[in-house]
Amino acid sequence: MISLMLAVSMLAMSPMAATGGLGPYRFGMTRAEVEAVAACRPYVAVAGTGGLECRNFTFEGRRMTISFIFAGASLSRIQLWYYEGSSEAEARQATDALLEYLSRRGPLRSNPVPPGKTPTTKSIFDRVNAARGGRNVPARVQISATAGEPGTTVHGSVTRLRVGYFVFLFFSVAGAP
């Protein structure tokens, strides 16, 4: 246990730690380095992305799934699952929490909201529902904050698909597509 704590401490002090990420998860880490982080257990492989995920992560007091996407062997994106399900009411609650987190990172902007206006849960769901127009088609609204940790781009996404709602928070390597 002491060697694991020493390894995590050394990783936090390494130059790689300055490249951005989320908490102990730093961009550039390998799959093995991510799996060595004790902040979540168990990690499982995700065949569709070639990444990892853990369903027992706590972020801002909320238990959620955390996913890790790799570019080659290096961690390049972290995804937090604020909500996945069929309840619009619960998706709205998750969106409230997402917007609260993002708003602490600076003014918010969103693709359907005119510049100078702050996206709200209501405006996001109005846009999602208008884009669907009563049809069974996907609709997505993206939200970003204007400030963040150096090396990290942060944005949220509220999506409505046929199967339900998805509310995500993404941490990506700054400048990555």
Phi and psi in degrees as a GROMACS rama.xvg file:
@    title "Ramachandran Plot"
@    xaxis  label "Phi"
@    yaxis  label "Psi"
@TYPE xy
-63.7616  -39.0791  ILE-2
-65.8443  -35.3347  SER-3
-65.472  -43.686  LEU-4
-63.947  -39.285  MET-5
-64.3686  -42.409  LEU-6
-63.4006  -42.7709  ALA-7
-65.6737  -40.6164  VAL-8
-64.2603  -41.9971  SER-9
-65.3469  -39.496  MET-10
-61.9261  -42.264  LEU-11
-64.0167  -27.1984  ALA-12
-93.2158  -5.86711  MET-13
-74.1357  161.736  SER-14
-59.1476  -29.7644  PRO-15
-59.7473  -30.4222  MET-16
-63.0329  -23.9053  ALA-17
-79.6851  -3.89465  ALA-18
-86.649  1.77524  THR-19
98.5786  174.219  GLY-20
143.666  -149.247  GLY-21
-138.83  115.425  LEU-22
52.9789  -128.49  GLY-23
-75.5056  -9.37254  PRO-24
-89.4713  113.221  TYR-25
-114.156  138.328  ARG-26
-59.3054  140.245  PHE-27
99.9024  -14.0678  GLY-28
-64.1142  152.249  MET-29
-85.7843  170.118  THR-30
-57.1922  -43.1798  ARG-31
-63.5921  -37.7676  ALA-32
-68.1257  -39.5635  GLU-33
-62.155  -47.4097  VAL-34
-64.1595  -20.9218  GLU-35
-79.4633  -13.601  ALA-36
-75.0214  126.014  VAL-37
-83.1609  3.28201  ALA-38
-66.4584  -15.2805  ALA-39
-153.68  147.698  CYS-40
-152.417  147.904  ARG-41
-86.8981  154.29  PRO-42
-88.2146  139.416  TYR-43
-130.062  149.077  VAL-44
-72.9646  144.278  ALA-45
-115.161  108.011  VAL-46
-61.198  -38.6317  ALA-47
-64.2472  -31.6086  GLY-48
-111.132  -13.2351  THR-49
75.6014  10.5687  GLY-50
-103.029  -155.223  GLY-51
-131.232  159.212  LEU-52
-149.204  161.665  GLU-53
-142.373  130.548  CYS-54
-91.3562  4.82201  ARG-55
-119.634  35.9933  ASN-56
-90.463  139.815  PHE-57
-110.973  123.537  THR-58
-131.549  121.597  PHE-59
53.9252  37.9131  GLU-60
80.5374  1.65343  GLY-61
-109.198  132.429  ARG-62
-83.4318  131.481  ARG-63
-156.953  171.983  MET-64
-83.9646  140.59  THR-65
-119.738  132.264  ILE-66
-118.242  149.484  SER-67
-125.999  126.082  PHE-68
-114.212  138.108  ILE-69
-115.919  142.234  PHE-70
-103.511  106.65  ALA-71
67.1563  -124.336  GLY-72
-98.0834  1.63845  ALA-73
-109.821  135.359  SER-74
-61.1839  125.552  LEU-75
-126.146  -16.0224  SER-76
-151.464  140.891  ARG-77
-122.803  132.267  ILE-78
-123.374  127.143  GLN-79
-106.188  131.401  LEU-80
-95.9097  92.6005  TRP-81
-67.8709  -36.1185  TYR-82
-159.537  144.023  TYR-83
-147.285  114.995  GLU-84
169.217  -173.659  GLY-85
-100.12  -5.45084  SER-86
-86.8936  117.137  SER-87
-65.2942  -37.0155  GLU-88
-60.8019  -44.2349  ALA-89
-70.4021  -35.1635  GLU-90
-64.7279  -37.8899  ALA-91
-64.7828  -41.6246  ARG-92
-61.9301  -42.2046  GLN-93
-64.8788  -37.3326  ALA-94
-66.5396  -38.7554  THR-95
-55.4655  -47.9026  ASP-96
-65.0858  -41.2339  ALA-97
-60.3765  -48.3711  LEU-98
-64.5403  -37.0334  LEU-99
-62.3393  -44.4984  GLU-100
-63.6112  -50.4095  TYR-101
-62.3844  -36.5351  LEU-102
-65.2259  -25.0381  SER-103
-72.623  -11.4031  ARG-104
-96.6081  4.27449  ARG-105
124.494  178.07  GLY-106
-55.2747  144.073  PRO-107
-94.1477  151.933  LEU-108
-139.873  155.045  ARG-109
-149.775  150.534  SER-110
-60.5652  -36.3786  ASN-111
-92.4927  -4.4993  PRO-112
-100.802  129.146  VAL-113
-57.7168  148.393  PRO-114
-53.9317  141.994  PRO-115
89.6221  -13.8963  GLY-116
-102.737  140.465  LYS-117
-89.3627  128.544  THR-118
-64.5535  140.993  PRO-119
-124.778  165.34  THR-120
-57.2499  -42.216  THR-121
-62.1088  -47.5013  LYS-122
-65.6757  -34.3049  SER-123
-66.5088  -47.7648  ILE-124
-71.6512  -31.5706  PHE-125
-59.4225  -43.0602  ASP-126
-67.8841  -44.8459  ARG-127
-59.8307  -46.6723  VAL-128
-68.8316  -37.231  ASN-129
-66.6978  -39.2201  ALA-130
-64.7506  -32.9141  ALA-131
-76.6783  -31.324  ARG-132
52.5799  34.345  GLY-133
79.0642  -1.62697  GLY-134
-94.683  165.008  ARG-135
-93.5216  64.1827  ASN-136
-122.055  153.749  VAL-137
-68.4102  150.578  PRO-138
-145.544  139.151  ALA-139
-140.61  140.841  ARG-140
-123.739  132.659  VAL-141
-109.309  143.784  GLN-142
-132.316  135.845  ILE-143
-134.966  158.113  SER-144
-102.18  157.946  ALA-145
-87.2889  -9.98033  THR-146
-133.694  158.736  ALA-147
-174.289  -174.359  GLY-148
-68.3446  137.499  GLU-149
-54.572  136.14  PRO-150
87.6222  -1.76339  GLY-151
-128.875  131.271  THR-152
-104.125  133.183  THR-153
-122.629  131.082  VAL-154
-150.965  158.376  HIS-155
-113.406  164.748  GLY-156
-146.279  133.108  SER-157
-118.841  119.523  VAL-158
-126.601  141.119  THR-159
-120.393  119.402  ARG-160
-117.006  174.27  LEU-161
-54.109  -36.887  ARG-162
-84.4316  -10.8826  VAL-163
148.238  -159.274  GLY-164
-107.544  148.246  TYR-165
-135.828  124.573  PHE-166
-121.301  114.672  VAL-167
-123.207  154.121  PHE-168
-124.006  128.546  LEU-169
-115.378  139.085  PHE-170
-119.252  120.631  PHE-171
-127.63  156.906  SER-172
-59.1307  128.236  VAL-173
-56.8521  133.554  ALA-174
87.5339  -7.8735  GLY-175
-76.7179  149.453  ALA-176
